[in-house]
Amino acid sequence: MDYKTLTEVNLNAVYELFKRNESFYSIPLDYFRRGTFGDEDFDPDLALVLADPKTNNIIAALIAVNRAENCCIKALIVDKQFKRQGIGKKMLKEIINRAKNKNEHISFINFGASPPNYWLTGVDLRHTDLLFFLKKNRFKLRETRQNLTVPLKNLDLNPSSEKKGFQYERVQTKDFEELLEFVRNNYGHSSWPEEVQISLIYNPPTTFVAKNKGGQIIGWATHGIQFPGAFGPTGVLYTLQGKGIGSELLKWCLWDIKQSGLERCTIMWVVGNTIKFYSKSIGAYISPVFYEMTKKLRR
């Protein structure tokens, strides 16, 4: 098969292929671009594009990135009229061979989440054909993840600029460094510092912060990282948790999302009792559910 790579020339065509064949969610072109060329781990060798030799129209694409010891597939798309011809299987085999040859330390290939810059948290269970395709190709279920959906249309949101001695505001340029230091110091074990940093490139930034009486940042909440309307990450100083700070920051983000004209918010990658909190406080419900699918590349 004569594979091309993803370039500025064919990016729009690959994006249109993605839009035509994705039934459950959409990613604006600028987010699609950021998740490819804007990803620091983007490698042209791991972005396969296939064109129909008769028409030269793009009919399939596989986009992956190299994250340390794992190769992460962000998207595998075959145009509907070309499915069940073995194209996806051949592309998957090709990307596995390239990943193994490129980095001897790569031991797994995953489908789904590739923080800090990702679109999905795994295989959406509504994509039944993709789920069974990966199972057939010896991918194993590693973890189940949930997103939550929040209807915004009838949600009464009145976030406060000051409440119980804490101040709330959209993060200002002068506070960028303090914010990133706060996230690194308190949640540095995760990809959250990098995710928050992405929010700062927007105008205006899509992060809100809480400050104490001394003007120091003691919590934050971010939205719009994975796609417009996506909420998270968020965190509050451990010693101040349980005082309603996180709830107020959530309201600010939901308010901001609603102001942009969207009618729903997606809370990303929610686990444990946090699901119950969101359900009770803002009427969030589980949807959709994802599987993280993994295949071992080396014995």
C-alpha positions as CSV (number, residue, x, y, z in Angstrom):
1,M,0.0,0.0,0.0
2,D,1.3,3.4,-1.0
3,Y,1.1,5.4,2.3
4,K,1.5,9.2,2.4
5,T,2.1,11.1,5.6
6,L,0.0,13.9,7.1
7,T,1.1,17.3,5.7
8,E,-0.3,20.8,5.6
9,V,-1.3,20.0,2.0
10,N,-3.6,17.1,2.9
11,L,-4.6,18.1,6.4
12,N,-8.0,19.5,5.4
13,A,-8.8,16.4,3.3
14,V,-7.9,14.1,6.2
15,Y,-10.0,16.3,8.5
16,E,-13.0,16.0,6.2
17,L,-12.5,12.2,6.1
18,F,-12.7,12.3,9.9
19,K,-15.9,14.4,9.9
20,R,-17.6,12.2,7.3
21,N,-17.0,9.0,9.3
22,E,-17.5,10.2,12.9
23,S,-21.0,9.7,14.2
24,F,-20.8,10.7,17.8
25,Y,-18.6,13.7,18.3
26,S,-16.8,16.5,16.4
27,I,-13.5,18.3,16.7
28,P,-13.1,21.7,15.1
29,L,-10.3,22.0,12.5
30,D,-8.0,24.0,14.8
31,Y,-8.3,21.3,17.5
32,F,-7.6,18.7,14.9
33,R,-4.5,20.6,13.8
34,R,-3.3,21.1,17.4
35,G,-3.7,17.4,18.1
36,T,-1.5,16.5,15.1
37,F,1.1,19.1,14.1
38,G,0.7,20.9,17.5
39,D,1.5,17.8,19.5
40,E,5.2,17.8,20.5
41,D,5.3,14.0,20.0
42,F,3.9,14.2,16.4
43,D,6.0,12.1,14.1
44,P,5.2,12.1,10.3
45,D,6.3,8.4,10.2
46,L,3.4,7.5,12.6
47,A,0.7,9.4,10.6
48,L,-0.4,7.2,7.7
49,V,-2.6,8.6,5.0
50,L,-4.0,6.4,2.2
51,A,-5.5,7.6,-1.1
52,D,-7.6,5.8,-3.7
53,P,-5.2,5.2,-6.6
54,K,-8.0,5.7,-9.1
55,T,-9.3,9.0,-7.8
56,N,-6.4,10.2,-5.5
57,N,-9.1,10.9,-2.9
58,I,-8.1,10.2,0.7
59,I,-9.9,7.1,1.9
60,A,-8.1,6.2,5.2
61,A,-5.9,7.6,7.9
62,L,-4.2,6.4,11.0
63,I,-2.7,9.0,13.4
64,A,-0.5,8.0,16.3
65,V,2.1,9.6,18.6
66,N,5.0,8.3,20.5
67,R,4.6,8.8,24.2
68,A,7.7,7.5,26.1
69,E,7.2,3.7,26.2
70,N,3.8,3.7,24.4
71,C,2.6,4.4,20.9
72,C,-0.8,6.0,21.2
73,I,-3.3,5.8,18.3
74,K,-5.5,9.0,18.3
75,A,-7.6,8.0,15.3
76,L,-8.1,5.2,12.8
77,I,-10.5,6.2,10.0
78,V,-11.5,4.2,6.9
79,D,-14.1,5.8,4.6
80,K,-17.4,3.9,4.8
81,Q,-17.4,2.7,1.2
82,F,-13.9,1.2,1.7
83,K,-14.5,-0.8,4.9
84,R,-14.2,-4.6,5.1
85,Q,-11.5,-4.6,2.6
86,G,-8.6,-5.2,5.1
87,I,-7.4,-1.6,4.9
88,G,-7.6,-1.0,8.6
89,K,-5.8,-4.2,9.5
90,K,-2.9,-3.5,7.1
91,M,-2.5,0.1,8.4
92,L,-2.5,-1.2,12.0
93,K,0.2,-3.7,11.1
94,E,2.2,-1.0,9.4
95,I,2.1,1.4,12.3
96,I,3.1,-1.3,14.8
97,N,6.1,-2.2,12.7
98,R,7.1,1.4,12.4
99,A,6.7,2.0,16.1
100,K,8.8,-1.0,17.0
101,N,11.6,0.0,14.6
102,K,11.6,3.6,15.7
103,N,12.0,3.1,19.4
104,E,13.2,-0.1,21.0
105,H,11.7,1.1,24.3
106,I,8.1,1.1,23.0
107,S,6.4,-1.9,24.6
108,F,2.7,-1.2,24.1
109,I,0.4,0.4,21.6
110,N,-2.8,2.0,23.0
111,F,-5.9,3.3,21.4
112,G,-7.4,6.5,22.9
113,A,-6.0,8.8,25.6
114,S,-2.6,10.3,25.0
115,P,-2.4,13.1,27.5
116,P,-1.7,16.0,27.6
117,N,-3.0,16.5,24.0
118,Y,-5.8,14.1,23.2
119,W,-9.3,13.9,21.7
120,L,-10.8,10.8,23.4
121,T,-10.2,8.9,26.6
122,G,-10.4,5.5,24.9
123,V,-12.6,3.5,22.5
124,D,-16.1,4.9,22.6
125,L,-18.3,1.9,23.2
126,R,-20.8,3.2,20.7
127,H,-18.1,2.5,18.0
128,T,-19.0,-1.2,18.1
129,D,-17.1,-2.0,14.9
130,L,-13.9,-0.4,16.1
131,L,-14.2,-2.2,19.5
132,F,-14.4,-5.6,17.8
133,F,-11.8,-4.7,15.2
134,L,-9.3,-4.0,18.0
135,K,-10.3,-7.2,19.9
136,K,-9.8,-9.2,16.7
137,N,-6.3,-7.7,16.4
138,R,-5.4,-8.8,19.9
139,F,-5.9,-5.5,21.8
140,K,-6.9,-6.1,25.4
141,L,-9.2,-4.1,27.7
142,R,-7.0,-2.3,30.2
143,E,-9.4,0.1,31.9
144,T,-13.0,1.5,31.7
145,R,-13.4,5.2,31.7
146,Q,-16.4,7.5,31.8
147,N,-17.2,11.0,30.6
148,L,-20.1,12.9,32.0
149,T,-22.6,14.9,30.0
150,V,-24.0,18.1,31.5
151,P,-27.1,19.8,29.8
152,L,-26.6,23.5,30.1
153,K,-29.7,24.9,28.6
154,N,-31.8,25.0,31.8
155,L,-28.9,25.1,34.3
156,D,-29.1,28.2,36.5
157,L,-25.5,29.5,36.8
158,N,-24.6,32.5,38.9
159,P,-20.9,32.1,39.7
160,S,-19.6,34.6,42.3
161,S,-16.5,36.7,42.1
162,E,-16.2,36.5,45.9
163,K,-17.5,33.9,48.2
164,K,-16.6,33.0,51.8
165,G,-13.4,35.0,51.6
166,F,-12.1,33.6,48.3
167,Q,-11.9,35.5,45.0
168,Y,-12.7,34.0,41.6
169,E,-11.7,35.2,38.2
170,R,-10.5,34.2,34.7
171,V,-6.7,33.8,35.0
172,Q,-4.8,36.9,34.0
173,T,-1.5,37.0,32.1
174,K,0.3,38.2,35.2
175,D,-0.8,35.0,37.0
176,F,0.2,32.4,34.4
177,E,3.5,31.5,36.0
178,E,2.0,31.3,39.5
179,L,-0.8,29.1,38.2
180,L,1.5,26.7,36.4
181,E,3.7,26.5,39.5
182,F,0.7,25.7,41.7
183,V,-0.5,22.9,39.4
184,R,3.1,21.5,39.1
185,N,3.6,21.6,42.9
186,N,0.2,20.0,43.8
187,Y,-0.6,17.8,40.8
188,G,2.8,17.4,39.1
189,H,2.5,13.6,39.0
190,S,-0.1,13.9,36.2
191,S,-0.2,15.6,32.7
192,W,-2.4,18.4,34.2
193,P,0.4,21.1,34.1
194,E,0.8,20.6,30.4
195,E,-3.0,20.6,29.9
196,V,-3.5,23.8,31.8
197,Q,-0.7,25.4,29.8
198,I,-2.6,24.6,26.6
199,S,-5.6,26.7,27.9
200,L,-3.4,29.7,28.2
201,I,-2.9,30.0,24.5
202,Y,-6.5,30.9,24.0
203,N,-7.8,34.5,23.9
204,P,-9.3,34.7,26.5
205,P,-7.7,31.8,28.5
206,T,-10.1,29.0,29.4
207,T,-8.9,28.6,33.0
208,F,-10.5,30.2,36.1
209,V,-8.6,30.5,39.4
210,A,-9.5,30.9,43.0
211,K,-7.4,33.1,45.3
212,N,-7.2,33.6,49.0
213,K,-7.3,37.0,50.8
214,G,-3.6,37.4,50.2
215,G,-4.1,37.1,46.4
216,Q,-2.5,33.6,46.2
217,I,-3.9,31.0,43.9
218,I,-5.4,28.1,45.8
219,G,-7.4,26.4,43.0
220,W,-8.2,26.3,39.4
221,A,-10.5,24.8,36.8
222,T,-10.0,24.6,33.0
223,H,-12.2,23.8,30.0
224,G,-11.8,23.6,26.2
225,I,-8.6,21.5,26.1
226,Q,-9.8,18.4,24.2
227,F,-12.6,20.2,22.3
228,P,-15.0,23.1,22.9
229,G,-17.3,22.2,25.9
230,A,-14.9,19.8,27.5
231,F,-14.3,20.4,31.2
232,G,-11.1,19.6,33.1
233,P,-8.7,19.3,34.7
234,T,-9.5,21.0,38.0
235,G,-7.9,21.0,41.4
236,V,-7.9,22.8,44.8
237,L,-5.2,23.0,47.5
238,Y,-5.6,19.8,49.6
239,T,-6.0,21.7,52.9
240,L,-8.9,23.7,51.5
241,Q,-10.9,21.0,49.8
242,G,-14.5,20.6,51.0
243,K,-15.1,24.3,51.3
244,G,-17.0,24.7,48.0
245,I,-14.1,26.2,46.1
246,G,-14.1,23.5,43.4
247,S,-17.9,23.9,42.9
248,E,-17.6,27.6,42.3
249,L,-14.8,27.1,39.8
250,L,-16.9,24.5,38.0
251,K,-19.8,27.1,37.8
252,W,-17.4,29.6,36.2
253,C,-16.3,27.1,33.6
254,L,-19.9,26.0,32.9
255,W,-21.0,29.6,32.7
256,D,-18.2,30.4,30.2
257,I,-19.1,27.3,28.1
258,K,-22.7,28.4,28.0
259,Q,-21.8,31.9,27.1
260,S,-20.1,30.6,24.0
261,G,-23.4,29.2,22.8
262,L,-22.9,25.5,23.6
263,E,-25.8,23.6,25.1
264,R,-23.9,20.9,26.9
265,C,-20.6,20.3,28.7
266,T,-18.5,17.1,28.7
267,I,-16.7,16.4,31.9
268,M,-13.7,14.4,30.9
269,W,-12.3,11.2,32.4
270,V,-14.3,11.0,35.7
271,V,-13.8,8.3,38.3
272,G,-15.1,7.1,41.7
273,N,-17.3,9.2,43.9
274,T,-16.7,12.3,41.8
275,I,-19.3,11.0,39.4
276,K,-21.9,11.1,42.2
277,F,-20.9,14.6,43.1
278,Y,-21.3,15.9,39.6
279,S,-24.6,14.1,39.2
280,K,-26.1,15.6,42.4
281,S,-24.7,19.1,42.0
282,I,-25.3,19.8,38.3
283,G,-27.4,16.9,36.9
284,A,-24.5,15.3,35.0
285,Y,-25.0,11.7,33.7
286,I,-22.6,9.1,32.5
287,S,-22.2,9.3,28.7
288,P,-20.2,8.0,26.9
289,V,-18.2,5.1,28.3
290,F,-14.8,4.3,26.9
291,Y,-12.4,1.3,27.0
292,E,-8.7,1.8,27.0
293,M,-7.5,-0.8,24.6
294,T,-3.8,-2.0,24.7
295,K,-1.7,-4.4,22.8
296,K,1.7,-5.6,24.0
297,L,4.4,-5.2,21.3
298,R,7.3,-7.0,22.9
299,R,7.6,-10.1,25.1
